[in-house]
């Protein structure tokens, strides 16, 4: 059942969605109105597509959901054989009506999944109106503003997991050496992670993921400061994966 939700100006300034195809943003917004008051819904791509893109036959909803999951906007998880979705940051940016039915979908925390990704300011439902931050999924709940965490003190693991795949692979040893050199030079883990996320979104939006056109991780973290680039999507970039890569 669709529900009324808020759209705030900060959404349009999100640097990951901002350089990706607009249909990713529309898909993300569509999940808001389908999700329950906790931001959860069943992971049923065909049904979700029927509710959000009923007239666009060529779209692969599963590919859209994969992209949103890979870029930290949603979490696709499973409980007891049932596929589910958690919209991350949902309670931070939405104030469900007090009469909405309580969620009957188990949370990902109950099965030991990664914690909900939120910003640096905490938010409790019903305490103050949901804020209008930029919806950038960059700092998990257990991190501080430097990008470090208790289980990943220098932020390396999160950057490594978020880095786009390339043909020929990446040397973890070389990438780690370059990454730690940047930390030693005073670059914060949060800045490196933000750069990786921008680059990953650019790679997906331009159809380069899994090819030799993806920079080596060691090069990205090298002294040329690639993590500072904006990675705007070229106007003539390839079609996104949900259109099958056709021109």
PyMOL commands that set and color helices and strands:
alter all, ss='L'
color gray80, all
select helices_A, chain A and resi 9-13+17-19+22-34+45-52+61-70+90-93+108-111+156-162+172-184+189-205+217-220+226-228+241-243
alter helices_A, ss='H'
color red, helices_A
select strands_A, chain A and resi 40-42+74-79+82-87
alter strands_A, ss='S'
color yellow, strands_A
deselect
rebuild
show_as cartoon
